[in-house]
Amino acid sequence: QVQLVESGGGLVQAGGSLNLTCVSSGGTFSKSAMGWFRQAPGKEREFAAAINWSGSAAFYADSVRGRFTISRDNTKNTVFLQMNNLKAEDTAVYYCAALSGSYFPGAEFHYWGQGTQVTVSS
């Protein structure tokens, strides 16, 4: 069973940065696409970013493109989300997710972490 554990969330001022980390265990990390999703209070969970198994291709929601960067280290079974120039509207619980296969827009992720809170004060 795949387990995903996120860390790195916290409180930051608008314009600041945070780097989220997700460590995977129990599966074949190097063959899985990975993604970050977020859910703001009272809203549906939404896609933020994804990366293919090799790290050669990354995908972003329009709302975060140019500010967020997803990356991975297959030697450490870890995926990262570097978030720069944070805005109040980025406030949400951020979830790491794994997909057994290739990512494509709208793909269903199979495994989810418990989430980490990111709060951006304006």
N, C-alpha and C positions, 0 to 999 in steps of 0.2 A: 504494500500500500504506500502510495506516494504521500509524503508529508512536506508541507511548505511552511516555513516560519519567517515572517517578516519582522524587520526591525528598522529603526532609524527615524520613525515619525517623531513629531513634537510640535512645539509652538515656535513660530518664527514671524518676524515682521514682514510686511509686504516689501517686495524687492529682494528678500533674502533667499537663501538656498538650503536645501536638504538633500541628503542622499539616502534613499531607501535601499535596503538589502533584503534579499529573500534566499534562504538556504533550503535546498531540496534534499530529501533523503528517501530511500526506499524504492526508487525507480531508476529508469535509464535517462538521466538528465541530459546527456549529450545528444540524445535522439529526440528530445522534446522541444517544441516551440514553447516560449514562455511569454507571459503577458502581465501587464499591470492594469487593473481596473480601479475605479473609485466610486464611492457612493456618498453623496452629500445628504445632509438631513432633509427628509421629506422628498427625496428624489430617487429615481431609478439608478441602479448601478450602471456605470458607463465605461466604455473602453477608453484607455489612455494611451497605451503603447504595447507593442509586441515585438518579439525578435525571433528569427528562425533558429534552428538547432545549432548552426555553425556560427551564428553571430554576424553573418555576411549581409543580412537584410533586416532592416528595422521599419516599423510601421507606427504612425502616430495619429492621434485624433487632431483635428484642426485646432482645437482649443489649446493644445500643449505643444504643437510643432514649433520648433525654434527655441523653446524654453526647456523642454525635458529631453533627456537622452537615456535610452535604454541600452544596457550592455550586459555581457555575461562572461563568466569565467568557468569553463567546463571542467577545469582541473579542480575547482573548489565547489562544484555543483551550486553555483551562486549566480543570481541575476540582480542587477542594480537598476535603480531609477534615479538619475541625477536630475534634480529639479531646481532650476534657476529662475530668477526674476518672478518669484512666487506672488500670486495675487490672492485677494480675499476669497475669490470664487474658486480657488483651488482647495479650499477647506473641505475635507472629506475623510472617510476611512478608505485607505488604499489597500487593495488586495492583490496578492501575487497569485498567478494561476499557471497551470501547466497543461499542455496539449500534446497528446501522444501522436505526433505526426507533424505535418507541415501547416503553417499558419496561412489562412486566407481571410479576407474581411468577412466577419460574421461567423467565423469558425467557433464551434462549441468547445470550451475548455473543460477538461475532465476533472481536474484537481484544483482545490482552492486553499489558500491560507486563511488564518483567522483575522487578518487585517491589522493595520497600524494607523493610528489617528494622526492626521496632519491638520494643524490649525494655523491659519495665516491671519494675523491681525493687521488691520488697516490703519 
